[in-house]
Amino acid sequence: MASPSKPDRVAWIQGPAAQCHPAPEAVAKPWRLILLGAPGVGKGTQADLLRQRLRACHLSTGEVFRAASKQNECELTPAMKAALEYMRRGDLVPDATVWDMVRERSGCLRCGGGFLLDGFPRTLSQAESLKQLMEAEGLPLTAVLNYELPLDEIVARLSGRRTCEKCKSVYHVTERPPQREGVCDRCGGALYQRDDDRPQSIAVRLEAYERSTEPLIEFYKKLGLLLHVQATGSPESICERTLAALTASRAAAPAQT
Ligand code: AP5
């Protein structure tokens, strides 16, 4: 089956002045999901598969920062320049910068097609800010997916990742290789290794995850939104597992979602 055309998400990636093509289709019960899990667990890969099935946009905060890093340096605000330095080291970008960026793009959270938030929130402060905004807008979250994988597999996934510089499709040198080495199957763009996928940055990112992001598991558990998903096996089997968990949780709480 041909996958539905992928909205270019420019309103998310470039900011609210830009308009997405095609505009995401509004649906009766939009999925509003957060994807949690350690760096490299496969959130981006799952978000891409899920958006084809659920028709919700994949909104990654890391992607916004990486797009900014490709801009001319004099077009960047001082806060964004500082943010990119944090990112290169593998550290978390300060909450205030991340929140300004997300709030500016809150139209994407209101979008009638729903959303798959990947990489946000990542701290309790970000989660509180998002909760307040969603409550003020009357937009309930459907669920928070927590992907789980042993550490050695996480490191192997990160070290072998390659990303398309044009369409951002994600590959792995052994687990999900492109048909032609170094070339994206989807758009022919060149594949590159992210700066923060080098060993010294991977260690910093995993430490930042444990310190700042793991507490969100308890936060969303208390809100009754958390769904655990084992991230072992093929991406397609993990996606099926995710869809089964979502269907079961929606059936159990039809009035809330
Ligand atoms: P971000 O872009 O969010 O990175 P991340 O959370 O570290 O997650 P990754 O993109 O590394 O991994 P993923 O889980 O999406 O895995 P993927 O699907 O690619 O953030 C980058 C940086 O930006 C942060 O470090 C921070 O500095 C900053 N930032 C962003 N948001 C922020 C925020 N809210 N607050 C503060 N700072 C923020 O898969 C990984 C590899 O595994 C790929 O090669 C893939 O092909 C392969 N793979 C996937 N699934 C499978 C499978 N089932 N089997 C085998 N291989 C697989």
Residues whose N, C-alpha, C, O or C-beta is under 5 A from the ligand:
A	BS01	AP5	A38 P39 G40 V41 G42 K43 G44 T45 Q46 T61 G62 E63 F65 Y86 M87 G90 D91 L92 V93 V98 D118 G119 F120 P121 R122 R157 L158 G160 R161 R162 V170 Y171 H172 E175 R176 R205 A231 G233 S234 P235
